C-alpha cells in the first residue's frame, strides 16, 4: 500500500501531457487552485465537484488535450480510492462499533474516574488521543463534546480548560497519524513507508498535543471564559445500553492496528531481509488492510457481543458506519485526481526543477504549500492531497525516514489556522456556544500552534535522522 502505483506515477510523469513552459504551468497551477478556492468558498460547491472542475481548468490552461486531462484525473481518482478507500471504510466501521457499543464511553468514564483537579486537562487530551486514533475528526468531536460539556459543568471547570485539550488530541491525530485519510493519501502520493510514518507521527504528536492542549488551554481559558451551553449536551449512545464492553478489551481493540503496523516497521528495520520468513509474516499482518480488518473482526467479540449486539445488528451497524464516509471518499478520490493531473501536466517536475535553485528546505516548502492551500480552501484533506501531489517528486531521492517526515510536514501545514471557510470551525463554535471572535481566539489559535509546533519538530527531526 505504501508504494501503491508510485512506479506508475513516475512513469507517467516522464512524458508530460503538455509541453508548456514553467511560466505557463505556474499560471495553470495558480488558476486551478483559485478555481477550487472560489468554488468552495464563494459558491459553496462540494469539494468533490470543485476539485474535479479545478483539475480540468488546470489541464486546459496548461495546454494539455482535454481527453488526456480527463484520463489523468480518472486514473488518479481510481488509484487513490483503490489505495486508501478500503482503509477509510474499515476505520469508519471500527469507529461506529466503538461509538455504538459504548466502548468509547467506557474509556472516557474510566479515565475520568481516576482523574480530577489539575489532572483533568491531561486526562481529556489522553482520552481524545486514544479515541481519535480510529475516528474521523468530526465523529470524534460529536462523541467527545458531550463529555467535555458534562465534565466542565459538573466539575465547575472552565470550558476552554477542558475543551481545548480534547480538540487538540483529535486534531493532531487527524493531521499526523494514519489511518486518517489525509496522512494515508500523502503516504501513498510520496511513496513513504506507513510504519515509519506512523512511528514518527506519534513521536511528533506527543509534544505537539501537550503544548497545544493542556498548556495552551491555560491561556485560552483566560481569553474566553464561557459556561458550558446547556442546550448542547445531547444523550450519550451508551445511556440506552444495559451493559458496555470492558475498558481493557476496548483499549486493546483500538490499539491493535497501531501495534501491528509499528511491529511491521520495527521488524523491517531490524531484519531488513525480504526473504526472511518472520519479516514476510509481519509484512502481511502489519499491512494497513490486515491490521484494520483484524481490529474490526476483534471488535465483534470485544465490543459488540459484550454490549449485547446480536448478529442481526452487525449489518445495519456497518451500513450506518459506511454511509457518512461517501463524501470523504469522493473528496479524497478527487484530490488524488487533482494530484495526478498536477503530475501528468509536468507541474511536479517543475516544482522539482525550481526548488533546486532555492535555499528553502524541501520539508519547509511542503509545509508552506499545505498552509497556503489550507488557508484558501479551509479543508485539511484538500490541503494534504494537493500539497502531496505538488511535492511528491521531491521524495524521489529521500531516505525512508525523510520521506515520512515529508508526509508529516504536509500534515502539519494542513492544520494551520482554521477559520470561517472550515466546517470544523463552525462545528466547534456551535457546540461550545462561542461567537466568531471567541472561536478564533481559541480553536483557530490552537490549530495554528499545532501546525507550527509539529512543523518545527519535523524540521528538527530531519537534522538528526
Secondary structure, DSSP 8 states (H G I E B T S, - for coil): -TTTTHHHHHHHHHS-S----HHHHHHHHHHHHHHHHHHHHTS---HHHHHHHHHHHHHHHTT--HHHHHHHHHHHHHHHHHHHHHHHHHHHHHHHHHHHTTHHHHHHHHHHHT--GGGHHHHHHHHHHHHHTTS-HHHHHHHHHHHHHHHHHHTT--HHHHHHHHHHHHHHHHHHSTTSHHHHHHHHHHT--HHHHHHHHHHHHHHHHHIIIIIHHHHHHHH------GGG----GGGG-S----HHHHHHHHHHHHHHHHHHHHHHHHT--TT-HHHHHHHHHTSHHHHHHHHHHHHIIIIITTTT--THHHHHHHHHHHHTTHHHHHHHHHHHHHHHHHHHTTHHHHHHHHHTT--S-HHHHHHHHHHHHHHHH--HHHHHHHHHHHHGGGGTT--HHHHHHHHHHHHHHTTS---TT-HHHHHHHHHHT--HHHHIIIIIHHHHHHHHHHHHHHHHHHHH-
